[in-house]
Amino acid sequence: MSDAASTYELLKEIFLLLDDGDRRLLSNFHLTVPRFYALFHLGNEPGMSPNRLSELMFCDKSNITRLIKSMEAEDLVKRRRHESDGRSVRLFLTLQGGEIREQALEAHQAYNEQRFNGGVLTETATLHKSLDKLRRNLATELADLAEAIPA
């Protein structure tokens, strides 16, 4: 197996383990991973558009529409018409959504401290530098691919 293939397999397995841990933790707050990240992003950037949220969550707008409708029904998120453009919608957390976000975020941060404890990140600076370079390379490759595909 090539270095690229073994690195891909290792990163994929780590992602799946992290994702499964997140799923289990967030279920304590009656959240799925996508719902958690919707709350996370809306708390960081109140009033964002559904398009912006779909970009941040790497999914299409129809998925975001379904996600927001279900979160609205549970009083976690509210939609408001844009002040100057009545065709646009802005997304905000409700009081309940903000409270759940804070509780889940605090638990998630503590869980990450636990997961990455025990000397796992002894060479953190090197690991971060390598992972950041990989992230930038992947983002550039995807952007180049998007430009190459006709709309």
Disulfide bonds with the S-S distance in Angstrom:
none
